[in-house]
Amino acid sequence: MIAGIIAYTIGSSWATWALIMPLAVNFVVNSGVNIEIMVGTVWAGGAVADVISPLSSQMADTSFGEHLSTSFPFVIAGVVLSLAGYLIVGFIT
């Protein structure tokens, strides 16, 4: 959620990953959470929110409404699949 909010706000998944990844790795070291799951969570949060960010629509030189209407179905599909995957992995491990 934190990575998604930051990526939506600044409009860059790369910057979000650079900001959040050190915090996520530090959290993993101190809490014992699986590092692969945490890294995947940071990547997913940054990538999904970056796609629907208003700043991303400016980079594509389209209106925000047009950008959102064309990308939102794919974002929702990605969110649903990621959520299902994380829930399955969470129950298995």
All heavy atoms as an XYZ file, in Angstrom:
676
protein
N       0.822     -1.187      0.000
C       0.000      0.000      0.000
C       0.868      1.253      0.000
O       0.571      2.204     -0.709
C      -0.922     -0.003      1.221
C      -2.014     -1.049      1.199
S      -3.177     -0.863     -0.158
C      -3.920      0.676      0.245
N       1.925      1.243      0.784
C       2.791      2.415      0.860
C       3.468      2.661     -0.482
O       3.519      3.796     -0.967
C       3.827      2.246      1.990
C       3.127      2.218      3.342
C       4.859      3.365      1.952
C       4.017      1.819      4.485
N       3.970      1.608     -1.099
C       4.612      1.758     -2.407
C       3.611      2.250     -3.449
O       3.939      3.087     -4.293
C       5.226      0.433     -2.855
N       2.387      1.765     -3.399
C       1.364      2.201     -4.337
C       1.019      3.669     -4.178
O       0.871      4.397     -5.159
N       0.897      4.120     -2.949
C       0.579      5.531     -2.704
C       1.710      6.431     -3.178
O       1.473      7.455     -3.822
C       0.273      5.753     -1.204
C      -1.030      5.057     -0.830
C       0.218      7.236     -0.868
C      -1.272      4.971      0.658
N       2.935      6.042     -2.900
C       4.069      6.855     -3.333
C       4.170      6.870     -4.852
O       4.388      7.920     -5.465
C       5.373      6.350     -2.684
C       5.352      6.647     -1.190
C       6.596      6.984     -3.336
C       6.501      6.065     -0.427
N       4.009      5.724     -5.496
C       4.103      5.668     -6.959
C       3.005      6.490     -7.613
O       3.239      7.169     -8.611
C       4.032      4.221     -7.439
N       1.809      6.446     -7.063
C       0.704      7.248     -7.614
C       0.999      8.735     -7.455
O       0.739      9.531     -8.352
C      -0.605      6.886     -6.919
C      -1.792      7.630     -7.476
C      -2.408      7.198     -8.637
C      -2.280      8.765     -6.847
C      -3.491      7.876     -9.168
C      -3.360      9.445     -7.365
C      -3.965      8.999     -8.520
O      -5.033      9.684     -9.038
N       1.556      9.122     -6.331
C       1.815     10.524     -6.043
C       2.933     11.100     -6.903
O       2.798     12.194     -7.448
C       2.177     10.708     -4.556
O       1.133     10.170     -3.759
C       2.378     12.166     -4.221
N       4.036     10.373     -7.044
C       5.164     10.918     -7.797
C       5.171     10.481     -9.256
O       5.899     11.054    -10.054
C       6.516     10.588     -7.128
C       6.780      9.091     -7.097
C       6.576     11.173     -5.755
C       8.128      8.724     -6.527
N       4.384      9.486     -9.615
C       4.262      9.075    -11.008
C       5.440      8.301    -11.555
O       5.650      8.259    -12.763
N       6.205      7.667    -10.684
C       7.377      6.927    -11.145
C       7.543      5.644    -10.340
O       7.707      5.687     -9.117
C       8.640      7.782    -10.987
O       9.790      7.017    -11.251
N       7.523      4.534    -11.035
C       7.732      3.269    -10.337
C       9.202      3.100     -9.957
O       9.514      2.594     -8.879
C       7.268      2.104    -11.197
O       7.909      2.119    -12.449
N      10.113      3.542    -10.807
C      11.543      3.404    -10.511
C      11.933      4.180     -9.260
O      12.670      3.674     -8.414
C      12.386      3.870    -11.699
C      12.391      2.894    -12.813
C      11.561      2.883    -13.897
C      13.238      1.756    -12.952
N      11.843      1.813    -14.696
C      12.878      1.105    -14.154
C      14.263      1.224    -12.184
C      13.509     -0.048    -14.594
C      14.893      0.077    -12.631
C      14.511     -0.535    -13.824
N      11.450      5.404     -9.131
C      11.761      6.197     -7.942
C      11.138      5.574     -6.700
O      11.740      5.573     -5.624
C      11.271      7.626     -8.121
N       9.953      5.013     -6.851
C       9.298      4.356     -5.727
C      10.108      3.147     -5.271
O      10.313      2.948     -4.073
C       7.874      3.913     -6.114
O       7.148      5.058     -6.513
C       7.181      3.220     -4.964
N      10.553      2.362     -6.215
C      11.363      1.192     -5.851
C      12.648      1.620     -5.158
O      13.077      0.983     -4.192
C      11.682      0.350     -7.080
C      10.476     -0.231     -7.736
C       9.298     -0.602     -7.134
C      10.309     -0.496     -9.111
N       8.417     -1.087     -8.063
C       9.011     -1.040     -9.299
C      11.112     -0.342    -10.234
C       8.524     -1.417    -10.535
C      10.619     -0.719    -11.470
C       9.339     -1.252    -11.613
N      13.271      2.692     -5.629
C      14.508      3.174     -5.015
C      14.270      3.687     -3.598
O      15.137      3.549     -2.730
C      15.127      4.278     -5.876
N      13.107      4.280     -3.362
C      12.797      4.799     -2.029
C      12.374      3.706     -1.057
O      12.764      3.706      0.110
C      11.672      5.836     -2.117
C      12.002      7.167     -2.757
C      10.730      7.962     -2.999
C      12.950      7.940     -1.866
N      11.553      2.789     -1.508
C      10.928      1.822     -0.608
C      11.751      0.547     -0.418
O      11.708     -0.068      0.653
C       9.515      1.470     -1.115
C       8.642      2.718     -1.120
C       8.861      0.387     -0.288
C       8.410      3.319      0.251
N      12.504      0.128     -1.427
C      13.212     -1.155     -1.326
C      14.163     -1.224     -0.128
O      14.169     -2.239      0.586
C      13.945     -1.463     -2.627
C      14.341     -2.914     -2.752
S      12.939     -4.064     -2.734
C      12.262     -3.791     -4.350
N      14.976     -0.184      0.155
C      15.831     -0.287      1.351
C      15.026     -0.422      2.647
O      15.421     -1.164      3.547
C      16.622      1.024      1.346
C      16.578      1.508     -0.055
C      15.276      1.027     -0.610
N      13.898      0.258      2.725
C      13.055      0.126      3.914
C      12.462     -1.272      4.018
O      12.378     -1.846      5.108
C      11.935      1.167      3.876
C      12.369      2.629      3.871
C      11.178      3.532      3.654
C      13.076      2.957      5.160
N      12.029     -1.817      2.890
C      11.434     -3.153      2.887
C      12.464     -4.216      3.264
O      12.155     -5.131      4.035
C      10.836     -3.455      1.516
N      13.675     -4.101      2.736
C      14.719     -5.080      3.067
C      15.086     -4.982      4.549
O      15.270     -5.997      5.223
C      15.946     -4.894      2.154
C      17.123     -5.719      2.626
C      15.592     -5.242      0.717
N      15.163     -3.767      5.065
C      15.440     -3.589      6.492
C      14.327     -4.200      7.335
O      14.582     -4.840      8.360
C      15.603     -2.099      6.807
C      16.097     -1.873      8.214
O      16.750     -2.717      8.802
N      15.771     -0.719      8.765
N      13.090     -4.034      6.914
C      11.955     -4.640      7.617
C      12.065     -6.162      7.611
O      11.806     -6.821      8.622
C      10.646     -4.194      6.969
C       9.433     -4.810      7.585
C       8.937     -4.352      8.790
C       8.775     -5.856      6.957
C       7.816     -4.914      9.369
C       7.655     -6.430      7.514
C       7.177     -5.956      8.726
N      12.454     -6.725      6.470
C      12.592     -8.180      6.350
C      13.661     -8.700      7.305
O      13.471     -9.704      7.992
C      12.929     -8.568      4.892
C      13.428     -9.987      4.799
C      11.726     -8.373      4.005
N      14.792     -8.009      7.349
C      15.894     -8.446      8.208
C      15.466     -8.435      9.674
O      15.799     -9.337     10.436
C      17.133     -7.551      7.979
C      18.198     -7.795      9.022
C      17.695     -7.780      6.585
N      14.718     -7.421     10.056
C      14.330     -7.292     11.464
C      13.104     -8.109     11.863
O      12.897     -8.353     13.044
C      14.080     -5.814     11.799
C      15.358     -5.009     11.743
O      16.425     -5.512     12.069
N      15.250     -3.774     11.314
N      12.292     -8.527     10.901
C      11.057     -9.220     11.269
C      11.005    -10.682     10.851
O      10.143    -11.412     11.314
C       9.853     -8.498     10.663
O       9.882     -8.631      9.262
N      11.878    -11.104      9.954
C      11.888    -12.498      9.541
C      10.897    -12.845      8.450
O      10.623    -14.015      8.202
N      10.339    -11.841      7.784
C       9.424    -12.088      6.677
C      10.233    -12.594      5.478
O      11.411    -12.276      5.326
C       8.678    -10.774      6.316
C       7.801    -10.935      5.104
C       7.880    -10.286      7.490
N       9.604    -13.379      4.607
C      10.252    -13.901      3.413
C      10.649    -12.747      2.490
O       9.811    -11.957      2.078
C       9.300    -14.857      2.703
C       9.973    -15.631      1.604
O      11.043    -15.285      1.144
N       9.317    -16.699      1.189
N      11.922    -12.653      2.130
C      12.410    -11.516      1.345
C      11.852    -11.509     -0.076
O      11.583    -10.450     -0.641
C      13.953    -11.456      1.331
C      14.411    -10.109      0.762
C      14.536    -12.610      0.537
C      15.835     -9.765      1.078
N      11.634    -12.691     -0.669
C      11.084    -12.731     -2.031
C       9.680    -12.144     -2.081
O       9.326    -11.425     -3.012
C      11.061    -14.169     -2.576
C      12.433    -14.756     -2.848
C      13.049    -15.421     -1.630
O      12.382    -15.497     -0.574
O      14.207    -15.854     -1.724
N       8.876    -12.436     -1.082
C       7.522    -11.901     -1.034
C       7.548    -10.385     -0.842
O       6.800     -9.652     -1.482
C       6.703    -12.585      0.084
C       6.492    -14.054     -0.267
C       5.374    -11.878      0.299
C       5.847    -14.856      0.823
N       8.433     -9.902      0.018
C       8.509     -8.466      0.267
C       8.992     -7.703     -0.962
O       8.447     -6.661     -1.303
C       9.427     -8.180      1.450
C       9.468     -6.721      1.830
S       7.877     -6.045      2.322
C       7.698     -6.731      3.940
N       9.987     -8.219     -1.649
C      10.481     -7.560     -2.860
C       9.394     -7.557     -3.932
O       9.170     -6.542     -4.599
C      11.773     -8.249     -3.368
C      12.147     -7.766     -4.755
C      12.910     -7.992     -2.398
N       8.693     -8.649     -4.090
C       7.595     -8.710     -5.051
C       6.479     -7.739     -4.707
O       5.874     -7.118     -5.592
N       6.217     -7.573     -3.429
C       5.189     -6.636     -2.993
C       5.574     -5.201     -3.331
O       4.747     -4.417     -3.806
C       4.959     -6.775     -1.476
O       4.621     -8.124     -1.187
C       3.873     -5.862     -0.997
N       6.817     -4.848     -3.111
C       7.283     -3.490     -3.437
C       7.219     -3.265     -4.941
O       6.764     -2.214     -5.410
C       8.704     -3.259     -2.892
C       9.276     -1.938     -3.400
C       8.690     -3.276     -1.375
N       7.672     -4.238     -5.720
C       7.619     -4.090     -7.185
C       6.184     -3.953     -7.677
O       5.885     -3.115     -8.513
C       8.268     -5.283     -7.857
C       9.762     -5.225     -7.894
C      10.534     -4.127     -7.714
C      10.641     -6.307     -8.115
N      11.848     -4.480     -7.806
C      11.950     -5.796     -8.057
C      10.461     -7.658     -8.361
C      13.071     -6.603     -8.235
C      11.582     -8.453     -8.536
C      12.861     -7.924     -8.474
N       5.296     -4.779     -7.165
C       3.900     -4.733     -7.600
C       3.246     -3.409     -7.226
O       2.544     -2.799     -8.039
C       3.129     -5.902     -6.991
N       3.456     -2.959     -6.005
C       2.861     -1.699     -5.577
C       3.332     -0.519     -6.399
O       2.548      0.354     -6.775
N       4.618     -0.487     -6.715
C       5.148      0.614     -7.518
C       4.675      0.576     -8.951
O       4.320      1.601     -9.533
N       4.623     -0.599     -9.527
C       4.250     -0.714    -10.942
C       2.772     -0.461    -11.172
O       2.394      0.231    -12.118
C       4.631     -2.094    -11.465
N       1.918     -0.981    -10.315
C       0.479     -0.842    -10.515
C       0.042      0.606    -10.368
O      -0.687      1.140    -11.196
C      -0.292     -1.757     -9.530
C      -1.747     -1.400     -9.476
C      -0.123     -3.199     -9.935
N       0.483      1.265     -9.326
C       0.044      2.643     -9.104
C       0.657      3.601    -10.102
O       0.046      4.614    -10.448
C       0.383      3.066     -7.684
N       1.838      3.301    -10.592
C       2.474      4.167    -11.587
C       1.663      4.191    -12.877
O       1.582      5.225    -13.541
C       3.896      3.675    -11.855
C       4.581      4.454    -12.951
O       4.459      5.699    -12.952
O       5.217      3.836    -13.814
N       1.051      3.099    -13.230
C       0.287      3.022    -14.476
C      -0.916      3.957    -14.455
O      -1.240      4.581    -15.462
C      -0.166      1.565    -14.741
C      -1.132      1.485    -15.891
C       1.039      0.690    -15.007
N      -1.583      4.100    -13.321
C      -2.794      4.925    -13.281
C      -2.541      6.332    -12.740
O      -3.468      7.104    -12.565
C      -3.908      4.244    -12.458
C      -3.470      4.000    -11.030
C      -4.362      2.968    -13.126
C      -4.578      3.550    -10.118
N      -1.300      6.690    -12.499
C      -0.970      8.014    -11.982
C      -1.265      9.103    -13.016
O      -1.006      8.921    -14.208
C       0.509      8.056    -11.602
O       0.893      9.364    -11.254
N      -1.794     10.249    -12.586
C      -2.013     11.352    -13.522
C      -0.715     11.843    -14.164
O      -0.713     12.316    -15.289
C      -2.626     12.455    -12.655
C      -3.078     11.803    -11.417
C      -2.288     10.554    -11.254
N       0.386     11.720    -13.458
C       1.663     12.139    -14.026
C       2.097     11.210    -15.155
O       2.770     11.641    -16.087
C       2.732     12.192    -12.939
C       2.461     13.227    -11.844
C       3.479     13.100    -10.729
C       2.465     14.619    -12.421
N       1.706      9.945    -15.105
C       2.010      9.024    -16.200
C       1.239      9.394    -17.455
O       1.735      9.230    -18.566
C       1.671      7.592    -15.807
O       2.483      7.157    -14.765
N       0.032      9.906    -17.297
C      -0.742     10.299    -18.473
C      -0.122     11.516    -19.146
O      -0.198     11.658    -20.358
C      -2.196     10.585    -18.102
O      -2.302     11.724    -17.279
N       0.529     12.372    -18.377
C       1.211     13.515    -18.973
C       2.410     13.049    -19.797
O       2.703     13.617    -20.833
C       1.667     14.491    -17.894
C       0.531     15.242    -17.254
C       1.014     16.175    -16.153
O       2.182     16.173    -15.790
N       0.105     16.979    -15.642
N       3.077     12.018    -19.332
C       4.222     11.479    -20.079
C       3.754     10.862    -21.392
O       4.478     10.881    -22.380
C       4.966     10.431    -19.250
C       5.573     10.961    -17.977
S       6.943     12.043    -18.269
C       8.182     10.873    -18.709
N       2.556     10.292    -21.416
C       2.023      9.670    -22.630
C       1.348     10.689    -23.541
O       0.885     10.345    -24.618
C       1.017      8.584    -22.250
N       1.284     11.956    -23.115
C       0.685     13.052    -23.883
C      -0.777     12.763    -24.219
O      -1.221     12.944    -25.344
C       1.494     13.337    -25.146
C       1.161     14.700    -25.721
O       0.774     15.589    -24.937
O       1.277     14.867    -26.954
N      -1.514     12.264    -23.234
C      -2.955     12.039    -23.371
C      -3.659     12.670    -22.181
O      -3.033     13.012    -21.183
C      -3.301     10.531    -23.402
O      -2.867      9.940    -22.172
C      -2.644      9.832    -24.565
N      -4.961     12.802    -22.278
C      -5.709     13.307    -21.132
C      -5.769     12.227    -20.056
O      -5.671     11.029    -20.347
C      -7.124     13.697    -21.563
O      -7.880     12.546    -21.865
N      -5.963     12.681    -18.831
C      -6.004     11.716    -17.731
C      -7.185     10.762    -17.871
O      -7.066      9.570    -17.612
C      -6.054     12.434    -16.383
C      -6.133     11.512    -15.219
C      -5.115     10.595    -14.972
C      -7.216     11.523    -14.367
C      -5.176      9.725    -13.897
C      -7.293     10.655    -13.293
C      -6.270      9.765    -13.052
N      -8.336     11.282    -18.302
C      -9.514     10.430    -18.480
C      -9.295      9.348    -19.514
O      -9.661      8.190    -19.313
N      -8.686      9.714    -20.627
C      -8.402      8.720    -21.678
C      -7.380      7.706    -21.195
O      -7.514      6.504    -21.422
C      -7.897      9.437    -22.927
C      -7.602      8.517    -24.082
C      -7.036      9.268    -25.282
O      -7.107     10.502    -25.308
O      -6.516      8.591    -26.179
N      -6.353      8.189    -20.519
C      -5.313      7.299    -20.000
C      -5.904      6.324    -18.984
O      -5.616      5.125    -19.020
C      -4.207      8.130    -19.353
C      -3.126      7.331    -18.720
N      -2.206      6.622    -19.444
C      -2.827      7.107    -17.420
C      -1.376      6.009    -18.624
N      -1.735      6.282    -17.388
N      -6.762      6.844    -18.091
C      -7.354      5.990    -17.064
C      -8.309      4.968    -17.664
O      -8.308      3.797    -17.273
C      -8.083      6.853    -16.032
C      -8.530      6.162    -14.761
C      -7.325      5.594    -14.020
C      -9.271      7.135    -13.878
N      -9.106      5.389    -18.646
C     -10.079      4.448    -19.228
C      -9.412      3.340    -20.031
O      -9.939      2.235    -20.120
C     -11.082      5.196    -20.105
O     -10.444      5.734    -21.239
N      -8.242      3.596    -20.588
C      -7.564      2.545    -21.346
C      -6.693      1.649    -20.471
O      -6.517      0.481    -20.774
C      -6.694      3.142    -22.470
O      -5.761      4.062    -21.909
C      -7.549      3.841    -23.503
N      -6.160      2.184    -19.377
C      -5.248      1.385    -18.556
C      -5.906      0.758    -17.333
O      -5.406     -0.240    -16.803
C      -4.067      2.235    -18.106
O      -4.494      3.309    -17.317
N      -7.020      1.308    -16.871
C      -7.625      0.837    -15.626
C      -8.054     -0.629    -15.655
O      -7.823     -1.340    -14.670
C      -8.798      1.742    -15.246
C      -9.195      1.631    -13.809
C      -8.349      2.088    -12.815
C     -10.401      1.064    -13.444
C      -8.697      1.988    -11.480
C     -10.758      0.961    -12.119
C      -9.908      1.427    -11.142
N      -8.656     -1.146    -16.742
C      -9.011     -2.576    -16.735
C      -7.801     -3.494    -16.553
O      -7.884     -4.511    -15.850
C      -9.657     -2.799    -18.102
C     -10.122     -1.454    -18.533
C      -9.164     -0.476    -17.943
N      -6.679     -3.131    -17.143
C      -5.476     -3.949    -16.997
C      -4.909     -3.849    -15.586
O      -4.415     -4.827    -15.029
C      -4.425     -3.532    -18.021
C      -4.882     -3.717    -19.432
C      -5.263     -2.619    -20.197
C      -4.970     -4.970    -19.991
C      -5.703     -2.783    -21.492
C      -5.409     -5.155    -21.288
C      -5.776     -4.054    -22.038
N      -5.004     -2.666    -14.999
C      -4.535     -2.478    -13.631
C      -5.379     -3.302    -12.662
O      -4.840     -3.973    -11.782
C      -4.559     -0.984    -13.250
C      -4.323     -0.789    -11.767
C      -3.518     -0.229    -14.051
N      -6.676     -3.266    -12.822
C      -7.553     -4.042    -11.932
C      -7.270     -5.536    -12.067
O      -7.218     -6.257    -11.070
C      -9.039     -3.720    -12.223
C      -9.343     -2.278    -11.835
C      -9.971     -4.676    -11.512
C      -9.103     -1.968    -10.372
N      -7.071     -6.008    -13.289
C      -6.739     -7.422    -13.490
C      -5.428     -7.770    -12.794
O      -5.324     -8.817    -12.129
C      -6.651     -7.735    -14.982
N      -4.433     -6.906    -12.900
C      -3.155     -7.137    -12.225
C      -3.280     -7.131    -10.714
O      -2.670     -7.948    -10.021
N      -4.090     -6.221    -10.197
C      -4.299     -6.147     -8.746
C      -4.988     -7.409     -8.238
O      -4.589     -7.990     -7.227
C      -5.113     -4.888     -8.378
C      -5.603     -4.949     -6.945
C      -4.296     -3.642     -8.610
N      -6.007     -7.849     -8.945
C      -6.744     -9.046     -8.518
C      -5.837    -10.278     -8.558
O      -5.817    -11.082     -7.613
C      -8.007     -9.247     -9.382
C      -8.633    -10.607     -9.160
C      -9.007     -8.146     -9.105
N      -5.069    -10.434     -9.624
C      -4.164    -11.585     -9.721
C      -3.065    -11.527     -8.657
O      -2.722    -12.552     -8.056
C      -3.555    -11.657    -11.117
C      -4.515    -12.049    -12.235
C      -3.835    -11.914    -13.592
C      -5.016    -13.466    -12.032
N      -2.516    -10.348     -8.422
C      -1.482    -10.209     -7.392
C      -2.041    -10.508     -6.010
O      -1.413    -11.209     -5.207
C      -0.891     -8.800     -7.402
O      -0.195     -8.565     -8.586
N      -3.217     -9.984     -5.726
C      -3.840    -10.233     -4.428
C      -4.099    -11.725     -4.223
O      -3.800    -12.272     -3.161
C      -5.143     -9.450     -4.312
C      -5.920     -9.615     -3.012
C      -5.099     -9.122     -1.838
C      -7.232     -8.878     -3.103
N      -4.609    -12.381     -5.254
C      -4.854    -13.822     -5.152
C      -3.546    -14.574     -4.923
O      -3.478    -15.477     -4.075
C      -5.546    -14.331     -6.411
N      -2.510    -14.199     -5.650
C      -1.216    -14.852     -5.481
C      -0.641    -14.664     -4.088
O      -0.141    -15.611     -3.469
N      -0.713    -13.435     -3.567
C      -0.189    -13.179     -2.233
C      -0.999    -13.906     -1.162
O      -0.433    -14.381     -0.184
C      -0.139    -11.682     -1.932
C       0.970    -10.971     -2.664
C       0.710     -9.905     -3.506
C       2.288    -11.381     -2.520
C       1.719     -9.268     -4.178
C       3.310    -10.745     -3.190
C       3.024     -9.685     -4.025
O       4.027     -9.045     -4.682
N      -2.298    -13.989     -1.331
C      -3.120    -14.722     -0.379
C      -2.797    -16.216     -0.400
O      -2.669    -16.846      0.656
C      -4.596    -14.499     -0.650
C      -5.132    -13.121     -0.288
C      -6.577    -12.974     -0.754
C      -5.015    -12.873      1.204
N      -2.618    -16.770     -1.585
C      -2.282    -18.188     -1.702
C      -0.930    -18.471     -1.070
O      -0.780    -19.403     -0.280
C      -2.308    -18.636     -3.182
C      -3.746    -18.647     -3.699
C      -1.668    -20.004     -3.351
C      -3.861    -18.807     -5.200
N       0.065    -17.643     -1.386
C       1.403    -17.835     -0.811
C       1.368    -17.636      0.693
O       2.037    -18.363      1.447
C       2.423    -16.876     -1.486
C       3.738    -16.856     -0.722
C       2.659    -17.267     -2.913
N       0.576    -16.677      1.152
C       0.470    -16.438      2.604
C      -0.110    -17.621      3.357
O       0.302    -17.920      4.471
N      -1.078    -18.298      2.747
C      -1.664    -19.461      3.416
C      -0.794    -20.699      3.310
O      -0.842    -21.568      4.174
C      -3.062    -19.738      2.870
C      -4.095    -18.772      3.371
C      -4.779    -17.960      2.471
C      -4.367    -18.662      4.713
C      -5.730    -17.070      2.925
C      -5.327    -17.767      5.177
C      -6.006    -16.961      4.280
N       0.001    -20.793      2.250
C       0.864    -21.957      2.065
C       2.071    -21.900      2.994
O       2.477    -22.910      3.556
C       1.318    -22.083      0.595
C       0.128    -22.455     -0.283
C       2.440    -23.091      0.452
C       0.437    -22.470     -1.762
N       2.656    -20.704      3.145
C       3.892    -20.614      3.940
C       3.629    -20.328      5.384
O       2.690    -20.033      5.905
C       4.818    -19.513      3.405
O       4.142    -18.268      3.396
C       5.294    -19.854      2.025
